[in-house]
Amino acid sequence: YLAAGVTSVRSTGDEIVAATLVSRFAEAHPESSPRVFTCSPLLDANPPIHRDVGRAVTDPAEVPALFEDLAQWNVSTVKIYAGTSRPVGKAIIEESHRRGLFVTAHLGNYSAQDAVADGIDGLEHIWSVYNYSIPPDATTEPGYRGRLDLTNPKCLSLIEELVKHKTYVDPTLAVFRNMILLPDVPEVRDHPDNALVPQRLKEFWPVYLERTGCPQGGMLEDRRSEFSKYQELTGMLYRAGVPLLVGTDSPEPNVPPGFSLHQELEMLVESGLPPAAALCAATLTNATVLGQKDHLGSIVTGKQADLILLSANPLDDIRNTRQIELVIRSGIVCRPKDILTSISNDLE
């Protein structure tokens, strides 16, 4: 991450003990690690979809005790997952707000319309908007997701509610393109960024793709069309005034830690965001949802000295975010090539 210029990581659901240890290690090694803001486990139905990082919460009455436990771990974010029912989700939102925590969701049973009305702070993945923008009378013929008319009343109404409630959306376009829809496409599968990840992770990626049934969506043409709809919707959200975040869902297959953030920025600009807006979303807006806007996210006297020095202007071309000369993390000057060399030597 740090070699890619990512000085802080917002986790959105992990095994809480392991994540805490990672966060502590990262803080002890600012010369090679980003700071890590931890999250609750994925709060889900029983059994959780991801049993290794999920926790079952099936009754609103269980929520206060759950948060007493979370308070011991100093999490920054609470994550509702796909199996959660509305009564439980609403209780989690209310308890999160009582404790001053940002609560986000990867939605499934709990609809976007209901979660937004109940006060959810954020939605993770463009699916958490797109899947609730499909009218009840829409065709379900193969490839229909790539042909959806996003000007339909249900979609426009949901966007209006997101704006009204100032709900943040983190599209994570990288995971949809690189893992879910197009991992078999050569320019995705063989992207140069993929060569930068540890060998053990590269070996695991094809195993996980097979386990999860990716790519999803049928014919390649249909999958490309579907992804273009995700980008179209992302542009609509931006133009409507929905606050956007920048995330990737790394390290899912073909979503390399750190470097996929540059891919995400490129896809956001392709979706219609001006480079300055994409950069602001990746910095100050991301810091804001972590409660860190007074410390991180912009270059201001008194904030943490987290900077990257580029040799080309990203406002001219967003791909210039890759032209990194130096990374400064908490005032420590780091050289990306040295970090990558050190990591490579450690792995050997």
N, C-alpha and C positions, 0 to 999 in steps of 0.2 A: 504493500500500500504506500509506504513512505517513498519508495523509489518512483512511484507514479505520481507523486505530489499530493497524495491524500494524507492529510495530517490528523484527521479525526474520522472515526468510524461510528456510525449509528447502527447498533445491532437492533434487529427487530424480531427477536425470538430465538432463544438458545437454551441449552442446558445450563441452569443458572450457576451451578458451582464451577463448571468448566469455564464459562464466560467470565466469571469473576476472577479466576486465576489468570486468564488471558489478559484481562484488563490491568491487573496488578503487574504482570510481567511487562506489558507495554509501557506502563508508567515508569517502571524502573529502567527502561531502555529507550529513552526518547531519541537516541541517536540512530535507532534502526526501526522504531515502531511508531505507529500512530497512536494517539489516545483512543480508548475504546469506551463508548457509553453503552451500558448494558441494558437489557430488556427482560421482562418477565418471560417465563416459558410461554409457549403458544397455548392460550386458554381456550379449551376445546370441549367437544362432547366426549362421551365415554363409549368406546375407547377413543383416545385422541388419534387423529389421522397420522401424525408423526409421533409415535410413542416415545422416541428417544428425547425429543425436545418439547413435547406437549404435556399439558396437565388437564385432567378432566375436571370441569366445573359444570354441574348439571342442575344446581339449585341456587337461586339468588341468595338463600340464607347462608350458603357456604362462602360468599364473597368477602365479608369482613375478616374472617379468619385467614383467608388466602392473602389478603393485603397485610395483615400483621406479619405473616411470614415474609412477604416481599420486602417489607420495610427493613428487614435485617440485611438485605442484599444491595441496597442503595441503587436500585434500578432507576433509569431515566424515562423509560417508556414501558407501557403496558400494551400487550398485543392480544386481540381477540382473533380466534381462528375460525375456519370455515364451518365447523359443526355446531358452533354456539347458537343457542336459541335466543330470541329477542328478550325474554324476561331476564335471562342471565346476562346477556350483553348490556342491557340497560343498567343493571345493577353494577356491572364492572365499570361502565362509563361514569356513573354517579360517584362510586367510591374513588375512582381515579381522580376525579375533579376535587373531591373533598381533600385529597392528599396532594394536590398540586402536580399531578402526573399527566403527561401527554399520553392519550390512549388512541391507538390506531387499530386497523383491522384488515385482515385478508378475509373477505366476506364469502359466505356460502348460504347457509340457512337463514341468516340474518340479512335482510335485503338492504341495499344502499339507501333506499328511501326511508326505511325505518331507522337505520343507524344514524343517518344525518339528522332526522327529526329528533332522535334521542340525545343528540349532542356529541357524537363521535368527533374527535379532533382531526383524524386523518384516515385515509384509505390507502392501503398498499396494493400496488399492481393495477394496471389499466383494466384488468378483468373486473375489479371491484366497482368499476363504473360501467364498463361495456356490457357486462352480463345482465345489468339491470336497466339497460337502455333498449332492450329488445321488446317490441310490442307483443302482446299476447296472441295476436293473429298473424305473427310473422311465420313465413314458411320455414320448415326445418329440413328442406331438401339439402343434399350434400353441397357444401361450399356456401351455404346461405350466410354464414358469418362474414364472409368477404364481400357480400353484396348488400349489407344492411344499410338502409337509408338513415343516416344519423340526424336528419332533420325531422324525424318522427316526433310526435308530441311527448312520448314517454322520455325520450332522451333529452329533449330540450327542457322539459320540466325538471328532470334530475339535475341538469347543469345549473338551472336557476336556483335550485335549493342548495347546491354546493356553494354557489356564490353568496347566497343569503346568509348561510351559516358559517361562511369563511372556513370551510372544510379543506384541509390540505390533501392533495393527491400526489402520490409517488408512483409514476407510471411504470418504472422498471422495464423499459422497452427492451433492454439488453437480454433479459432472461427469456422473453417471448421470442425474440428473433433467434437467439443463439442456442437455446436449449429446447424450447417447447415446439416451435414451428419449423425452424430451418437448420437444425444441427447437421443435416446430411448435405447441405449446400457447401461446395468446396471453399468459397470465400469466408464462410463462417467456421467450418470445421478446421480449416488450415490457417486461420487468422494468425498473423505473426505474434500477437499478444499471448496466444495460447502456449507458445514455446517458453514463456517466462515463468510458468507455474511449476511448483515442485513435481518431480516425476511421480511420486505416489498419488498426487491428485490427478495428474493426466491419466494414470492407469485406472483410476476409479471412475472417471467420467463415462466411458462407454458402458461400464457395468451399471451405473445409475440410469443412464439413458434407456437401456433395455428394461430395467426394473420398472421404470415409470412410463414406459410405452411411448417415448418420444422418438421421432417427431409426431405431433398430434395434428389432426386437421385434414388428412387425406391427400389428394393430389397436390403436387408442388405448386401449381398455378393457384389453387384455392388457398394454400397456406400463405403464399405471397400476398394475395388479395386481402386475406384476413389481417396480416400484419400491417398492411397499408391503412386499413380501417382503424387500427389502434393508433397509428400516427395521426390520422385525420382527427380522431376524437381528442387526442392530446392537444392538437392545435386549437380545436374548438374550446377546450377547457381554458387554455391560456388566453385566448381572445375574449372570452366571457369574463375573465377576472378571477378564475379559480386559482388559489395559490398552489404552485407546483413545487415539489421536492425533487431531488436528484438522487436516485439509488439504483442498484443493479441486481440485487439478489445473489451476488457472488457468495460462495464459489461454486454455484451450480454449473453443470457441464457447459463448456465454452464461454463461461463468464468469469474470466480471470480476475483474481483479487487486484484491486487498485486500477489496473490498466483498462478494465471494462468501463470505468467511469468516463474515460475519454470517449469511448464508443457511445455511451449514453448521451453525453453532451452533443455529439455529432447527430444522433438520431433525434434529439429534441429540436435542434436547429432545422433539420430536415422536416420536422413536424410543423414548423412555422414560428418557433421562438427566435427572436433576435439573439445573437451571441451574448449580448450584455444581460439579457433576461435569463438565459440558461446559466450563465456564470453566477448571477445573483442567487438563483435558486439553489445552486450547488454549494454556496458559501453562506451568505447571511441568512437565507431562509432556512436552510438546513440547521444552522446554529440556533435559530429562533425556536424551532420545535424541540430542541434539546434544553431550552432554558439557558442558553449560553450566549445570547446576542450581545451581552455586555462584556464578554471575554473573547469571543471568537467570531469569525465570519466576515470581518472587514479590517482594513488597515487604519487603525485609530490609536492615538496615543493612550496608553494604559491597558490596551488589550494584549493578550498573549501574542508573542511574535511568531505567528504561523504564516509563512509566506512561501511562494514559489517564484523564482526568477526565470522568466522565459526569454528566449532569443528572438521571438517573433510575436506579433500582436494577435491575440485570439479574437479581437473585435473585427479584424480583417478576415480571419478564417478560423473558425472554432477548432480546427485540427491543430492549430498552433499551440494549444494547451499541452501538446506532447513535446514541445521544444523546450524542455526543462534543462536549465543550467545548474541551478542550485535549489535545494529544498531547505527551508528553515522551520524547525519544529521546536517551539518553546525556546526560541533564541539560539538553538544549536544548528549550526550549518552542516547539512548532509549532502553528499554527492550521490546521485542516483546510481551511477555505475559502481561506486564503491559498495553501496548497499547490496546491489544484486550480486556482486562478486563475493561478498561476505556470506550471503545466504547460500550461494552455490557451494562454497567451500564447507559450510556447516553441514549441508545435506550430504556431501561426500564423506 
